[in-house]
Amino acid sequence: MDIKIKTTKVELTQDLRDYVNKKIKMLEKYLGDVVITNCDVELEHAVSRQNQGKTYRVEVNLAVPGEILRVDKTEKTLNKAIDKVKDHLVLMIKKYKEKKVDKKRGKNN
């Protein structure tokens, strides 16, 4: 899977790149035979409102056959936002696969 990382107001260090790659690669075990045509990850230091402090936004667009799975999360730390995005993507992948199986079952009946 080719992962494209875009940053806005965040320095993309090798450690950060490795962390993103590690978390996104973990999704492969949930994908199974689903082919990913494109994976875009955007890391951003979000504009903070008064009294909120630093906030980071992470967005992932995962192109699968017939659909784009998109998750966007905002957290106080970049690593926590990446983790939440990965966790939410796991749920979306499971729903996508169930939907795909249900369509196949419907065609057989």
N, CA, C and O atoms as CSV, one atom per row, in Angstrom:
chain,resi,resn,atom,element,x,y,z
A,1,MET,N,N,0.854,-1.177,0.000
A,1,MET,CA,C,0.000,0.000,0.000
A,1,MET,C,C,0.897,1.235,0.000
A,1,MET,O,O,1.794,1.366,0.832
A,2,ASP,N,N,0.643,2.127,-0.935
A,2,ASP,CA,C,1.404,3.368,-1.032
A,2,ASP,C,C,0.677,4.447,-0.229
A,2,ASP,O,O,-0.472,4.778,-0.521
A,3,ILE,N,N,1.347,4.988,0.776
A,3,ILE,CA,C,0.737,5.979,1.661
A,3,ILE,C,C,1.321,7.353,1.347
A,3,ILE,O,O,2.533,7.554,1.423
A,4,LYS,N,N,0.450,8.292,0.995
A,4,LYS,CA,C,0.875,9.664,0.714
A,4,LYS,C,C,0.558,10.510,1.938
A,4,LYS,O,O,-0.589,10.572,2.382
A,5,ILE,N,N,1.584,11.164,2.481
A,5,ILE,CA,C,1.409,11.967,3.693
A,5,ILE,C,C,1.574,13.435,3.346
A,5,ILE,O,O,2.570,13.835,2.743
A,6,LYS,N,N,0.584,14.238,3.734
A,6,LYS,CA,C,0.631,15.687,3.535
A,6,LYS,C,C,0.574,16.342,4.907
A,6,LYS,O,O,-0.210,15.928,5.760
A,7,THR,N,N,1.397,17.361,5.124
A,7,THR,CA,C,1.380,18.054,6.414
A,7,THR,C,C,1.076,19.533,6.217
A,7,THR,O,O,1.429,20.130,5.200
A,8,THR,N,N,0.421,20.101,7.205
A,8,THR,CA,C,0.141,21.528,7.232
A,8,THR,C,C,0.513,22.048,8.616
A,8,THR,O,O,-0.080,21.644,9.616
A,9,LYS,N,N,1.472,22.921,8.670
A,9,LYS,CA,C,1.961,23.514,9.925
A,9,LYS,C,C,2.525,22.466,10.883
A,9,LYS,O,O,2.562,22.689,12.093
A,10,VAL,N,N,2.965,21.320,10.349
A,10,VAL,CA,C,3.567,20.252,11.140
A,10,VAL,C,C,4.816,19.805,10.413
A,10,VAL,O,O,4.799,19.599,9.200
A,11,GLU,N,N,5.912,19.653,11.166
A,11,GLU,CA,C,7.150,19.156,10.566
A,11,GLU,C,C,7.071,17.638,10.475
A,11,GLU,O,O,6.834,16.958,11.473
A,12,LEU,N,N,7.273,17.114,9.265
A,12,LEU,CA,C,7.209,15.676,9.046
A,12,LEU,C,C,8.582,15.067,9.288
A,12,LEU,O,O,9.422,15.008,8.390
A,13,THR,N,N,8.793,14.612,10.528
A,13,THR,CA,C,10.063,13.975,10.886
A,13,THR,C,C,10.006,12.508,10.469
A,13,THR,O,O,8.934,11.986,10.162
A,14,GLN,N,N,11.142,11.858,10.458
A,14,GLN,CA,C,11.189,10.441,10.100
A,14,GLN,C,C,10.416,9.599,11.120
A,14,GLN,O,O,9.753,8.628,10.756
A,15,ASP,N,N,10.507,9.981,12.403
A,15,ASP,CA,C,9.757,9.258,13.443
A,15,ASP,C,C,8.247,9.343,13.201
A,15,ASP,O,O,7.530,8.352,13.335
A,16,LEU,N,N,7.777,10.538,12.846
A,16,LEU,CA,C,6.354,10.741,12.581
A,16,LEU,C,C,5.928,9.952,11.345
A,16,LEU,O,O,4.868,9.327,11.339
A,17,ARG,N,N,6.749,9.981,10.308
A,17,ARG,CA,C,6.462,9.230,9.078
A,17,ARG,C,C,6.372,7.724,9.393
A,17,ARG,O,O,5.464,7.038,8.924
A,18,ASP,N,N,7.323,7.228,10.190
A,18,ASP,CA,C,7.328,5.812,10.558
A,18,ASP,C,C,6.091,5.446,11.378
A,18,ASP,O,O,5.512,4.377,11.184
A,19,TYR,N,N,5.684,6.333,12.296
A,19,TYR,CA,C,4.520,6.081,13.134
A,19,TYR,C,C,3.250,5.992,12.285
A,19,TYR,O,O,2.428,5.096,12.476
A,20,VAL,N,N,3.100,6.930,11.349
A,20,VAL,CA,C,1.927,6.924,10.466
A,20,VAL,C,C,1.926,5.650,9.625
A,20,VAL,O,O,0.901,4.976,9.519
A,21,ASN,N,N,3.066,5.319,9.029
A,21,ASN,CA,C,3.152,4.114,8.205
A,21,ASN,C,C,2.827,2.858,9.005
A,21,ASN,O,O,2.125,1.971,8.519
A,22,LYS,N,N,3.338,2.786,10.234
A,22,LYS,CA,C,3.092,1.620,11.089
A,22,LYS,C,C,1.605,1.466,11.379
A,22,LYS,O,O,1.065,0.363,11.285
A,23,LYS,N,N,0.943,2.556,11.727
A,23,LYS,CA,C,-0.481,2.499,12.079
A,23,LYS,C,C,-1.348,2.186,10.860
A,23,LYS,O,O,-2.297,1.409,10.966
A,24,ILE,N,N,-1.040,2.773,9.716
A,24,ILE,CA,C,-1.837,2.532,8.515
A,24,ILE,C,C,-1.597,1.107,8.003
A,24,ILE,O,O,-2.527,0.455,7.528
A,25,LYS,N,N,-0.363,0.627,8.099
A,25,LYS,CA,C,-0.059,-0.745,7.654
A,25,LYS,C,C,-0.803,-1.773,8.512
A,25,LYS,O,O,-1.095,-2.872,8.041
A,26,MET,N,N,-1.114,-1.423,9.775
A,26,MET,CA,C,-1.870,-2.324,10.641
A,26,MET,C,C,-3.254,-2.623,10.063
A,26,MET,O,O,-3.852,-3.650,10.384
A,27,LEU,N,N,-3.759,-1.739,9.221
A,27,LEU,CA,C,-5.087,-1.924,8.639
A,27,LEU,C,C,-5.119,-3.085,7.662
A,27,LEU,O,O,-6.186,-3.634,7.389
A,28,GLU,N,N,-3.957,-3.471,7.129
A,28,GLU,CA,C,-3.906,-4.523,6.111
A,28,GLU,C,C,-4.476,-5.843,6.624
A,28,GLU,O,O,-5.069,-6.601,5.856
A,29,LYS,N,N,-4.302,-6.125,7.913
A,29,LYS,CA,C,-4.837,-7.384,8.432
A,29,LYS,C,C,-6.366,-7.376,8.449
A,29,LYS,O,O,-6.984,-8.440,8.393
A,30,TYR,N,N,-6.980,-6.208,8.525
A,30,TYR,CA,C,-8.440,-6.110,8.499
A,30,TYR,C,C,-8.969,-6.070,7.068
A,30,TYR,O,O,-10.109,-6.455,6.810
A,31,LEU,N,N,-8.137,-5.602,6.142
A,31,LEU,CA,C,-8.560,-5.470,4.753
A,31,LEU,C,C,-8.703,-6.823,4.061
A,31,LEU,O,O,-9.601,-7.004,3.238
A,32,GLY,N,N,-7.834,-7.765,4.382
A,32,GLY,CA,C,-7.892,-9.069,3.741
A,32,GLY,C,C,-7.612,-8.962,2.259
A,32,GLY,O,O,-6.530,-8.534,1.858
A,33,ASP,N,N,-8.589,-9.351,1.434
A,33,ASP,CA,C,-8.398,-9.325,-0.012
A,33,ASP,C,C,-8.872,-8.024,-0.657
A,33,ASP,O,O,-8.859,-7.913,-1.883
A,34,VAL,N,N,-9.284,-7.050,0.127
A,34,VAL,CA,C,-9.720,-5.755,-0.406
A,34,VAL,C,C,-8.498,-4.983,-0.890
A,34,VAL,O,O,-7.520,-4.823,-0.160
A,35,VAL,N,N,-8.567,-4.513,-2.119
A,35,VAL,CA,C,-7.445,-3.794,-2.733
A,35,VAL,C,C,-7.595,-2.298,-2.474
A,35,VAL,O,O,-8.649,-1.717,-2.734
A,36,ILE,N,N,-6.534,-1.684,-1.961
A,36,ILE,CA,C,-6.519,-0.242,-1.736
A,36,ILE,C,C,-5.934,0.427,-2.968
A,36,ILE,O,O,-4.799,0.140,-3.349
A,37,THR,N,N,-6.695,1.314,-3.594
A,37,THR,CA,C,-6.193,1.990,-4.779
A,37,THR,C,C,-5.461,3.284,-4.437
A,37,THR,O,O,-4.619,3.748,-5.207
A,38,ASN,N,N,-5.784,3.867,-3.281
A,38,ASN,CA,C,-5.138,5.123,-2.891
A,38,ASN,C,C,-5.291,5.326,-1.382
A,38,ASN,O,O,-6.334,5.016,-0.806
A,39,CYS,N,N,-4.230,5.855,-0.747
A,39,CYS,CA,C,-4.288,6.149,0.683
A,39,CYS,C,C,-3.619,7.509,0.918
A,39,CYS,O,O,-2.407,7.655,0.755
A,40,ASP,N,N,-4.420,8.485,1.299
A,40,ASP,CA,C,-3.919,9.829,1.587
A,40,ASP,C,C,-4.086,10.118,3.073
A,40,ASP,O,O,-5.156,9.913,3.646
A,41,VAL,N,N,-3.003,10.600,3.689
A,41,VAL,CA,C,-3.030,10.965,5.105
A,41,VAL,C,C,-2.653,12.435,5.202
A,41,VAL,O,O,-1.635,12.855,4.652
A,42,GLU,N,N,-3.468,13.218,5.897
A,42,GLU,CA,C,-3.165,14.631,6.100
A,42,GLU,C,C,-3.025,14.906,7.588
A,42,GLU,O,O,-3.922,14.604,8.376
A,43,LEU,N,N,-1.890,15.481,7.963
A,43,LEU,CA,C,-1.616,15.861,9.347
A,43,LEU,C,C,-1.600,17.377,9.411
A,43,LEU,O,O,-0.937,18.028,8.604
A,44,GLU,N,N,-2.319,17.940,10.360
A,44,GLU,CA,C,-2.428,19.395,10.416
A,44,GLU,C,C,-2.438,19.883,11.854
A,44,GLU,O,O,-3.077,19.297,12.727
A,45,HIS,N,N,-1.714,20.969,12.079
A,45,HIS,CA,C,-1.816,21.685,13.346
A,45,HIS,C,C,-3.014,22.603,13.179
A,45,HIS,O,O,-2.922,23.622,12.494
A,46,ALA,N,N,-4.126,22.258,13.790
A,46,ALA,CA,C,-5.374,22.989,13.610
A,46,ALA,C,C,-5.303,24.342,14.311
A,46,ALA,O,O,-4.586,24.518,15.296
A,47,VAL,N,N,-6.062,25.284,13.779
A,47,VAL,CA,C,-6.154,26.596,14.402
A,47,VAL,C,C,-6.888,26.422,15.714
A,47,VAL,O,O,-8.030,25.964,15.743
A,48,SER,N,N,-6.227,26.791,16.800
A,48,SER,CA,C,-6.835,26.576,18.111
A,48,SER,C,C,-7.680,27.766,18.509
A,48,SER,O,O,-7.371,28.919,18.207
A,49,ARG,N,N,-8.751,27.442,19.193
A,49,ARG,CA,C,-9.610,28.502,19.723
A,49,ARG,C,C,-9.089,28.897,21.099
A,49,ARG,O,O,-8.235,28.224,21.677
A,50,GLN,N,N,-9.605,29.966,21.591
A,50,GLN,CA,C,-9.183,30.464,22.885
A,50,GLN,C,C,-9.416,29.399,23.961
A,50,GLN,O,O,-10.471,28.764,23.997
A,51,ASN,N,N,-8.437,29.212,24.824
A,51,ASN,CA,C,-8.474,28.275,25.948
A,51,ASN,C,C,-8.496,26.798,25.555
A,51,ASN,O,O,-8.713,25.948,26.419
A,52,GLN,N,N,-8.280,26.468,24.290
A,52,GLN,CA,C,-8.252,25.067,23.900
A,52,GLN,C,C,-6.834,24.542,23.786
A,52,GLN,O,O,-6.622,23.330,23.814
A,53,GLY,N,N,-5.880,25.412,23.660
A,53,GLY,CA,C,-4.499,24.973,23.518
A,53,GLY,C,C,-4.240,24.427,22.130
A,53,GLY,O,O,-4.990,24.695,21.192
A,54,LYS,N,N,-3.154,23.646,22.008
A,54,LYS,CA,C,-2.805,23.063,20.717
A,54,LYS,C,C,-3.768,21.933,20.370
A,54,LYS,O,O,-4.115,21.115,21.222
A,55,THR,N,N,-4.188,21.899,19.129
A,55,THR,CA,C,-4.983,20.786,18.637
A,55,THR,C,C,-4.423,20.341,17.290
A,55,THR,O,O,-3.939,21.153,16.501
A,56,TYR,N,N,-4.499,19.053,17.049
A,56,TYR,CA,C,-4.011,18.480,15.803
A,56,TYR,C,C,-5.153,17.732,15.126
A,56,TYR,O,O,-5.965,17.072,15.774
A,57,ARG,N,N,-5.188,17.857,13.803
A,57,ARG,CA,C,-6.218,17.182,13.018
A,57,ARG,C,C,-5.542,16.188,12.089
A,57,ARG,O,O,-4.552,16.512,11.432
A,58,VAL,N,N,-6.079,14.984,12.041
A,58,VAL,CA,C,-5.573,13.948,11.142
A,58,VAL,C,C,-6.744,13.467,10.300
A,58,VAL,O,O,-7.812,13.141,10.819
A,59,GLU,N,N,-6.523,13.428,8.991
A,59,GLU,CA,C,-7.547,12.972,8.054
A,59,GLU,C,C,-6.948,11.871,7.182
A,59,GLU,O,O,-5.828,12.002,6.688
A,60,VAL,N,N,-7.696,10.793,6.999
A,60,VAL,CA,C,-7.252,9.705,6.132
A,60,VAL,C,C,-8.351,9.411,5.127
A,60,VAL,O,O,-9.513,9.235,5.493
A,61,ASN,N,N,-7.971,9.360,3.853
A,61,ASN,CA,C,-8.870,8.955,2.779
A,61,ASN,C,C,-8.330,7.655,2.210
A,61,ASN,O,O,-7.218,7.609,1.685
A,62,LEU,N,N,-9.124,6.601,2.317
A,62,LEU,CA,C,-8.727,5.274,1.874
A,62,LEU,C,C,-9.654,4.866,0.732
A,62,LEU,O,O,-10.844,4.631,0.944
A,63,ALA,N,N,-9.103,4.785,-0.478
A,63,ALA,CA,C,-9.913,4.441,-1.646
A,63,ALA,C,C,-9.957,2.923,-1.810
A,63,ALA,O,O,-8.937,2.277,-2.048
A,64,VAL,N,N,-11.154,2.376,-1.678
A,64,VAL,CA,C,-11.393,0.951,-1.876
A,64,VAL,C,C,-12.342,0.823,-3.065
A,64,VAL,O,O,-12.985,1.805,-3.436
A,65,PRO,N,N,-12.448,-0.352,-3.668
A,65,PRO,CA,C,-13.320,-0.496,-4.835
A,65,PRO,C,C,-14.756,-0.042,-4.560
A,65,PRO,O,O,-15.437,-0.582,-3.689
A,66,GLY,N,N,-15.194,0.954,-5.314
A,66,GLY,CA,C,-16.567,1.436,-5.217
A,66,GLY,C,C,-16.844,2.445,-4.126
A,66,GLY,O,O,-17.976,2.913,-4.004
A,67,GLU,N,N,-15.844,2.797,-3.324
A,67,GLU,CA,C,-16.094,3.683,-2.186
A,67,GLU,C,C,-14.804,4.354,-1.711
A,67,GLU,O,O,-13.702,3.881,-1.993
A,68,ILE,N,N,-14.961,5.456,-0.990
A,68,ILE,CA,C,-13.830,6.094,-0.310
A,68,ILE,C,C,-14.163,6.135,1.170
A,68,ILE,O,O,-15.180,6.700,1.574
A,69,LEU,N,N,-13.295,5.530,1.978
A,69,LEU,CA,C,-13.467,5.551,3.427
A,69,LEU,C,C,-12.695,6.755,3.951
A,69,LEU,O,O,-11.478,6.839,3.786
A,70,ARG,N,N,-13.405,7.685,4.581
A,70,ARG,CA,C,-12.783,8.928,5.046
A,70,ARG,C,C,-13.015,9.090,6.541
A,70,ARG,O,O,-14.137,8.971,7.033
A,71,VAL,N,N,-11.914,9.366,7.257
A,71,VAL,CA,C,-11.999,9.595,8.700
A,71,VAL,C,C,-11.218,10.847,9.027
A,71,VAL,O,O,-10.127,11.066,8.501
A,72,ASP,N,N,-11.781,11.670,9.900
A,72,ASP,CA,C,-11.178,12.935,10.297
A,72,ASP,C,C,-11.315,13.047,11.814
A,72,ASP,O,O,-12.429,13.019,12.337
A,73,LYS,N,N,-10.196,13.174,12.524
A,73,LYS,CA,C,-10.235,13.277,13.994
A,73,LYS,C,C,-9.347,14.423,14.455
A,73,LYS,O,O,-8.336,14.734,13.825
A,74,THR,N,N,-9.734,15.042,15.555
A,74,THR,CA,C,-8.975,16.139,16.154
A,74,THR,C,C,-8.685,15.791,17.603
A,74,THR,O,O,-9.579,15.392,18.349
A,75,GLU,N,N,-7.421,15.947,17.996
A,75,GLU,CA,C,-6.997,15.641,19.371
A,75,GLU,C,C,-5.924,16.633,19.813
A,75,GLU,O,O,-5.428,17.433,19.019
A,76,LYS,N,N,-5.581,16.562,21.096
A,76,LYS,CA,C,-4.553,17.457,21.642
A,76,LYS,C,C,-3.142,17.026,21.275
A,76,LYS,O,O,-2.233,17.856,21.250
A,77,THR,N,N,-2.940,15.733,20.988
A,77,THR,CA,C,-1.624,15.273,20.532
A,77,THR,C,C,-1.781,14.595,19.176
A,77,THR,O,O,-2.823,14.020,18.861
A,78,LEU,N,N,-0.729,14.679,18.396
A,78,LEU,CA,C,-0.745,14.118,17.053
A,78,LEU,C,C,-0.854,12.592,17.087
A,78,LEU,O,O,-1.591,12.005,16.295
A,79,ASN,N,N,-0.125,11.955,17.999
A,79,ASN,CA,C,-0.162,10.497,18.084
A,79,ASN,C,C,-1.549,9.982,18.478
A,79,ASN,O,O,-2.008,8.966,17.956
A,80,LYS,N,N,-2.205,10.677,19.387
A,80,LYS,CA,C,-3.543,10.276,19.817
A,80,LYS,C,C,-4.532,10.413,18.653
A,80,LYS,O,O,-5.413,9.570,18.484
A,81,ALA,N,N,-4.386,11.462,17.863
A,81,ALA,CA,C,-5.261,11.663,16.708
A,81,ALA,C,C,-5.040,10.564,15.669
A,81,ALA,O,O,-5.999,10.065,15.081
A,82,ILE,N,N,-3.784,10.186,15.442
A,82,ILE,CA,C,-3.463,9.112,14.496
A,82,ILE,C,C,-4.066,7.791,14.981
A,82,ILE,O,O,-4.635,7.036,14.193
A,83,ASP,N,N,-3.937,7.518,16.281
A,83,ASP,CA,C,-4.491,6.289,16.847
A,83,ASP,C,C,-6.010,6.235,16.701
A,83,ASP,O,O,-6.565,5.193,16.351
A,84,LYS,N,N,-6.684,7.357,16.968
A,84,LYS,CA,C,-8.141,7.397,16.867
A,84,LYS,C,C,-8.601,7.196,15.429
A,84,LYS,O,O,-9.598,6.519,15.176
A,85,VAL,N,N,-7.866,7.789,14.487
A,85,VAL,CA,C,-8.197,7.623,13.073
A,85,VAL,C,C,-8.068,6.153,12.684
A,85,VAL,O,O,-8.932,5.606,11.998
A,86,LYS,N,N,-6.986,5.520,13.124
A,86,LYS,CA,C,-6.777,4.099,12.801
A,86,LYS,C,C,-7.901,3.250,13.377
A,86,LYS,O,O,-8.440,2.386,12.685
A,87,ASP,N,N,-8.263,3.488,14.640
A,87,ASP,CA,C,-9.324,2.720,15.288
A,87,ASP,C,C,-10.660,2.880,14.559
A,87,ASP,O,O,-11.397,1.912,14.374
A,88,HIS,N,N,-10.959,4.104,14.152
A,88,HIS,CA,C,-12.216,4.361,13.456
A,88,HIS,C,C,-12.199,3.732,12.059
A,88,HIS,O,O,-13.224,3.239,11.589
A,89,LEU,N,N,-11.046,3.749,11.402
A,89,LEU,CA,C,-10.929,3.119,10.088
A,89,LEU,C,C,-11.150,1.611,10.178
A,89,LEU,O,O,-11.740,1.017,9.276
A,90,VAL,N,N,-10.685,0.994,11.249
A,90,VAL,CA,C,-10.908,-0.448,11.435
A,90,VAL,C,C,-12.410,-0.733,11.434
A,90,VAL,O,O,-12.862,-1.679,10.789
A,91,LEU,N,N,-13.179,0.078,12.152
A,91,LEU,CA,C,-14.632,-0.108,12.192
A,91,LEU,C,C,-15.253,0.091,10.815
A,91,LEU,O,O,-16.137,-0.666,10.416
A,92,MET,N,N,-14.793,1.108,10.088
A,92,MET,CA,C,-15.335,1.372,8.753
A,92,MET,C,C,-15.000,0.249,7.774
A,92,MET,O,O,-15.824,-0.102,6.930
A,93,ILE,N,N,-13.794,-0.317,7.882
A,93,ILE,CA,C,-13.395,-1.413,7.008
A,93,ILE,C,C,-14.267,-2.635,7.280
A,93,ILE,O,O,-14.696,-3.318,6.350
A,94,LYS,N,N,-14.526,-2.906,8.553
A,94,LYS,CA,C,-15.380,-4.044,8.908
A,94,LYS,C,C,-16.789,-3.859,8.336
A,94,LYS,O,O,-17.366,-4.806,7.802
A,95,LYS,N,N,-17.346,-2.648,8.444
A,95,LYS,CA,C,-18.674,-2.372,7.897
A,95,LYS,C,C,-18.670,-2.524,6.379
A,95,LYS,O,O,-19.606,-3.076,5.800
A,96,TYR,N,N,-17.602,-2.025,5.734
A,96,TYR,CA,C,-17.483,-2.118,4.274
A,96,TYR,C,C,-17.473,-3.579,3.837
A,96,TYR,O,O,-18.151,-3.951,2.880
A,97,LYS,N,N,-16.698,-4.410,4.545
A,97,LYS,CA,C,-16.604,-5.827,4.190
A,97,LYS,C,C,-17.926,-6.551,4.428
A,97,LYS,O,O,-18.307,-7.413,3.636
A,98,GLU,N,N,-18.633,-6.211,5.510
A,98,GLU,CA,C,-19.934,-6.813,5.771
A,98,GLU,C,C,-20.934,-6.451,4.678
A,98,GLU,O,O,-21.723,-7.287,4.238
A,99,LYS,N,N,-20.890,-5.202,4.252
A,99,LYS,CA,C,-21.778,-4.735,3.193
A,99,LYS,C,C,-21.494,-5.473,1.889
A,99,LYS,O,O,-22.407,-5.835,1.147
A,100,LYS,N,N,-20.207,-5.686,1.628
A,100,LYS,CA,C,-19.788,-6.397,0.419
A,100,LYS,C,C,-20.275,-7.848,0.458
A,100,LYS,O,O,-20.748,-8.373,-0.550
A,101,VAL,N,N,-20.157,-8.487,1.613
A,101,VAL,CA,C,-20.613,-9.875,1.775
A,101,VAL,C,C,-22.131,-9.947,1.632
A,101,VAL,O,O,-22.651,-10.862,0.992
A,102,ASP,N,N,-22.846,-8.987,2.224
A,102,ASP,CA,C,-24.304,-8.972,2.145
A,102,ASP,C,C,-24.769,-8.838,0.698
A,102,ASP,O,O,-25.756,-9.463,0.310
A,103,LYS,N,N,-24.077,-8.039,-0.102
A,103,LYS,CA,C,-24.445,-7.887,-1.513
A,103,LYS,C,C,-24.248,-9.202,-2.256
A,103,LYS,O,O,-25.070,-9.576,-3.092
A,104,LYS,N,N,-23.161,-9.900,-1.952
A,104,LYS,CA,C,-22.926,-11.198,-2.601
A,104,LYS,C,C,-24.007,-12.195,-2.218
A,104,LYS,O,O,-24.488,-12.938,-3.073
A,105,ARG,N,N,-24.389,-12.224,-0.976
A,105,ARG,CA,C,-25.440,-13.152,-0.505
A,105,ARG,C,C,-26.775,-12.828,-1.160
A,105,ARG,O,O,-27.539,-13.730,-1.502
A,106,GLY,N,N,-27.052,-11.554,-1.333
A,106,GLY,CA,C,-28.293,-11.144,-1.961
A,106,GLY,C,C,-28.384,-11.581,-3.413
A,106,GLY,O,O,-29.468,-11.894,-3.905
A,107,LYS,N,N,-27.252,-11.604,-4.098
A,107,LYS,CA,C,-27.233,-12.012,-5.499
A,107,LYS,C,C,-27.447,-13.517,-5.644
A,107,LYS,O,O,-27.990,-13.967,-6.653
A,108,ASN,N,N,-27.027,-14.298,-4.650
A,108,ASN,CA,C,-27.151,-15.754,-4.727
A,108,ASN,C,C,-28.587,-16.222,-4.463
A,108,ASN,O,O,-28.966,-17.317,-4.878
A,109,ASN,N,N,-29.377,-15.409,-3.783
A,109,ASN,CA,C,-30.742,-15.827,-3.442
A,109,ASN,C,C,-31.688,-15.646,-4.589
A,109,ASN,O,O,-32.874,-15.951,-4.465
